[in-house]
Amino acid sequence: MPVWQKAACHDGTAEGAPARQYSTSHFPNIARLLTATLGFPDADEMRGVRCQHAAGISHIATANSPWRDRVVQTARMFGVGTDNTITACDPMHRNYRKPILRPGQAFHLARNWPRDAFLAVEQLGISTRPVLLGPVSFLALCGMAKGDSVGQSLMRLLPAYIECFEQLNNAGCFWVQIDEPILAHPGLPAATLTHMDVAWHVLSEASRATSLVLVGGSGGFGRHLPFVLQLPFGGLHVDVVHGYRDFAYVLQHFPAYRWLSLGLVDSCSAAPTHIGMAQGIVEQTLRSHRPDRLMIAPSGALSDRDGLADPDIMSVLRRKMSEIVAVASRRTIARRSASIRDFCENDIRFVPCADNSVRH
């Protein structure tokens, strides 16, 4: 392990110190940054919200279904019959249930699950960030009838999304998270990007006082990053763990006044996070970005049961949430760490810690 990486991991803790749960009590002089989760699928909604709130998470996502079901649930939300589904494989997100759209498929808002989840949790006094699958990603992940296209279907689908947003606005929702998993695919045709540009401008106008947070697929945006940065979002999530190659470009071109969510805690591994290194990345980010526009988050939704090989899934998820809060509780003293350029070019990741390094 390089010397600078050891320094970032140890952060002044004695060699051989045992792993432990993280809490803000470990940081006597801290400046708190906002925290966020990108979703808590595979768990009871209320239980997940309470768990996140108790951990100190400030931006809690709701209405985020597991990947294997989310395309079908979005279809049902917009009035698409799901009796005819097939098992499909997305190269970035594994198998999922794929609805088949009828020729000239009509769409309407059959049920607004994101609004319902937002209102249910609001009764606990907690304001959450509902999650929607983006309209272009949804259509691209469905089966199209012969002679139909994403562009034609999008014009029929967008009015239903607009109605969904109007209801979220009326419910008092301030944030909406829109997932665009297809942006992880390197070979998207130009027409798909054009459709997404149209959709985002329509949704941005329909959202009014609600801020939209754009979340891409696993592994970052890659070659699509310049296109993504010009979309009219209120906030952008960057997966620094698996999509670290995007990070240097984002720091150089992302306006300081826009909301930036840094995915610094690996959501797909039970291994502890390098808290010191992650905080070093935060410190360097704050040299060019406003602290009141920065969120600390997991790399993706805390949902991957296959990656979390712990008999008690909730104990691992609680530890991940405490890691998010720990990274957001940054010290005010200077910290040794590598430059952003070294981090991005040398394929260095935060997790897992080496056996001889300190997990704290």
TIDOKOL-373003 format. One line per 2 residues: number of its first residue (from 1); their letters; for each residue x, y, z of C-alpha. Coordinates in steps of 0.1 Angstrom, whole numbers. Example, Ala and Ser with C-alpha at 12.3 -4.5 7.8 and 13.67 -1.06 7.14 Angstrom:
// residues 2
1 = as = 123 -45 78; 137 -11 71
This chain:
// residues 360
1 = mp = 0 0 0; 14 35 -9
3 = vw = 25 57 20; 0 83 12
5 = qk = -28 57 12; -17 44 46
7 = aa = -18 79 60; -53 85 47
9 = ch = -65 52 62; -48 55 96
11 = dg = -55 92 102; -36 91 134
13 = ta = -50 59 148; -26 34 162
15 = eg = -15 5 140; -36 -26 147
17 = ap = -65 -8 162; -97 -30 158
19 = ar = -126 -22 135; -154 -3 152
21 = qy = -188 13 146; -186 49 135
23 = st = -203 78 153; -198 115 154
25 = sh = -185 111 190; -152 100 174
27 = fp = -148 135 158; -145 162 184
29 = ni = -140 191 159; -163 185 130
31 = ar = -181 204 103; -211 184 93
33 = ll = -220 179 56; -253 167 44
35 = ta = -258 129 41; -280 109 17
37 = tl = -290 74 7; -300 65 -28
39 = gf = -326 40 -18; -333 12 7
41 = pd = -349 -16 -13; -354 -51 1
43 = ad = -366 -37 34; -399 -25 48
45 = em = -403 11 38; -411 25 73
47 = rg = -385 3 89; -359 15 64
49 = vr = -368 51 70; -366 48 108
51 = cq = -333 31 105; -318 58 83
53 = ha = -332 86 103; -318 71 135
55 = ag = -284 68 119; -283 105 111
57 = is = -291 104 74; -306 137 63
59 = hi = -318 130 27; -336 97 29
61 = at = -349 81 -3; -383 64 -5
63 = an = -403 44 -31; -372 27 -45
65 = sp = -380 -8 -54; -354 -36 -60
67 = wr = -338 -35 -94; -353 -69 -105
69 = dr = -388 -54 -100; -385 -17 -105
71 = vv = -392 -17 -143; -423 -37 -138
73 = qt = -434 -15 -109; -429 16 -130
75 = ar = -449 0 -158; -478 -6 -134
77 = mf = -475 29 -121; -482 42 -156
79 = gv = -509 19 -166; -490 -8 -185
81 = gt = -502 -44 -181; -475 -66 -168
83 = dn = -490 -101 -174; -467 -104 -204
85 = ti = -431 -101 -190; -399 -119 -198
87 = ta = -366 -123 -179; -340 -100 -194
89 = cd = -304 -93 -186; -290 -58 -184
91 = pm = -252 -60 -186; -248 -33 -159
93 = hr = -275 -45 -135; -280 -83 -140
95 = ny = -314 -99 -146; -347 -81 -143
97 = rk = -384 -86 -153; -390 -69 -186
99 = pi = -425 -57 -196; -435 -59 -232
101 = lr = -453 -28 -245; -483 -31 -268
103 = pg = -483 -14 -302; -491 23 -297
105 = qa = -491 17 -259; -511 43 -240
107 = fh = -499 56 -206; -517 71 -177
109 = la = -508 77 -140; -526 46 -125
111 = rn = -510 51 -90; -485 75 -77
113 = wp = -464 53 -54; -437 79 -49
115 = rd = -462 104 -36; -479 78 -14
117 = af = -446 68 2; -437 105 7
119 = la = -470 112 25; -469 81 46
121 = ve = -434 89 59; -442 126 64
123 = ql = -466 115 92; -435 105 111
125 = gi = -422 141 107; -396 130 82
127 = st = -394 146 47; -380 122 22
129 = rp = -367 121 -14; -390 99 -36
131 = vl = -373 79 -63; -385 75 -99
133 = lg = -370 56 -128; -364 81 -156
135 = pv = -388 79 -186; -362 72 -212
137 = sf = -345 46 -191; -379 30 -184
139 = la = -388 28 -221; -353 16 -231
141 = lc = -356 -13 -206; -390 -23 -218
143 = gm = -397 -45 -249; -410 -24 -278
145 = ak = -437 -36 -302; -426 -38 -339
147 = gd = -428 -5 -356; -429 15 -323
149 = sv = -399 34 -309; -387 51 -277
151 = gq = -393 85 -292; -429 78 -301
153 = sl = -436 62 -268; -419 91 -249
155 = mr = -444 116 -263; -473 95 -249
157 = ll = -455 88 -216; -444 123 -206
159 = pa = -479 137 -197; -482 109 -172
161 = yi = -448 118 -156; -459 155 -156
163 = ec = -491 145 -136; -469 125 -112
165 = fe = -447 156 -106; -477 179 -101
167 = ql = -490 156 -74; -456 155 -57
169 = nn = -454 193 -58; -489 195 -43
171 = ag = -478 171 -16; -450 194 -6
173 = cf = -421 174 -19; -388 194 -22
175 = wv = -366 167 -37; -371 140 -63
177 = qi = -345 115 -73; -346 103 -109
179 = de = -325 72 -118; -311 69 -153
181 = pi = -294 35 -153; -290 33 -191
183 = la = -264 62 -188; -239 35 -176
185 = hp = -241 19 -211; -211 32 -232
187 = gl = -228 27 -266; -260 47 -263
189 = pa = -271 60 -297; -273 97 -303
191 = at = -311 95 -306; -314 81 -270
193 = lt = -294 110 -256; -316 134 -276
195 = hm = -347 118 -261; -333 121 -226
197 = dv = -324 158 -232; -360 164 -242
199 = aw = -374 144 -212; -353 162 -186
201 = hv = -362 197 -199; -399 187 -197
203 = ls = -395 173 -162; -374 202 -150
205 = ea = -402 226 -161; -429 204 -145
207 = sr = -410 201 -112; -414 238 -104
209 = at = -401 242 -68; -390 205 -66
211 = sl = -353 199 -71; -343 169 -93
213 = vl = -314 147 -84; -299 128 -113
215 = vg = -285 93 -104; -268 72 -131
217 = gs = -261 35 -134; -234 14 -117
219 = gg = -199 25 -127; -205 61 -136
221 = fg = -214 80 -168; -182 75 -187
223 = rh = -183 90 -222; -217 105 -215
225 = lp = -205 127 -187; -203 160 -208
227 = fv = -238 154 -220; -250 147 -184
229 = lq = -235 179 -170; -256 200 -193
231 = lp = -289 185 -183; -312 207 -161
233 = fg = -309 189 -128; -308 204 -93
235 = gl = -283 179 -81; -260 152 -95
237 = hv = -248 119 -79; -213 107 -87
239 = dv = -203 71 -79; -167 78 -67
241 = vh = -162 41 -57; -170 24 -90
243 = gy = -172 54 -113; -140 71 -101
245 = rd = -128 80 -136; -157 106 -138
247 = fa = -145 124 -107; -117 146 -120
249 = yv = -139 158 -149; -167 166 -125
251 = lq = -145 186 -102; -132 206 -131
253 = hf = -165 214 -148; -192 211 -122
255 = pa = -205 245 -110; -199 251 -73
257 = yr = -235 264 -68; -251 231 -79
259 = wl = -258 202 -55; -232 174 -57
261 = sl = -237 140 -42; -205 120 -37
263 = gl = -209 82 -35; -179 75 -12
265 = vd = -192 44 7; -194 11 -13
267 = sc = -230 0 -13; -222 -35 -28
269 = sa = -195 -47 -4; -197 -55 33
271 = ap = -160 -45 37; -154 -13 58
273 = th = -148 20 41; -115 39 43
275 = ig = -130 67 63; -98 88 63
277 = ma = -93 85 26; -129 93 18
279 = qg = -127 124 40; -95 134 22
281 = iv = -115 133 -11; -142 154 6
283 = eq = -116 180 17; -102 183 -18
285 = tl = -137 186 -32; -145 215 -9
287 = rs = -116 235 -23; -137 241 -53
289 = hr = -173 234 -41; -196 249 -16
291 = pd = -200 229 16; -237 237 17
293 = rl = -242 221 -17; -223 188 -9
295 = mi = -239 155 1; -221 123 12
297 = ap = -238 92 0; -232 55 -8
299 = sg = -221 46 -43; -255 32 -51
301 = al = -287 21 -34; -281 0 -3
303 = sd = -298 -30 -18; -274 -56 -31
305 = rd = -280 -88 -10; -256 -108 -31
307 = gl = -227 -85 -22; -236 -82 14
309 = ad = -227 -116 26; -237 -111 62
311 = pd = -263 -133 79; -279 -102 93
313 = im = -284 -78 64; -297 -50 86
315 = sv = -265 -50 107; -244 -44 75
317 = lr = -267 -17 63; -266 1 96
319 = rk = -228 0 95; -229 14 60
321 = ms = -251 42 71; -228 50 100
323 = ei = -199 51 76; -218 77 55
325 = va = -223 99 86; -187 94 96
327 = va = -174 106 62; -197 136 64
329 = sr = -183 145 99; -150 159 86
331 = rt = -122 172 108; -111 208 104
333 = ia = -74 200 105; -54 194 73
335 = rr = -50 157 62; -24 140 40
337 = sa = -40 125 9; -32 119 -27
339 = si = -42 143 -54; -75 138 -72
341 = rd = -54 131 -104; -34 103 -87
343 = fc = -66 88 -73; -84 88 -107
345 = en = -54 76 -128; -41 49 -105
347 = di = -73 29 -101; -72 33 -63
349 = rf = -104 25 -44; -116 30 -9
351 = vp = -126 -6 -2; -118 -30 10
353 = ca = -92 -20 35; -59 -40 33
355 = dn = -54 -65 60; -26 -45 76
357 = sv = -44 -12 75; -65 4 102
359 = rh = -103 4 99; -117 32 120
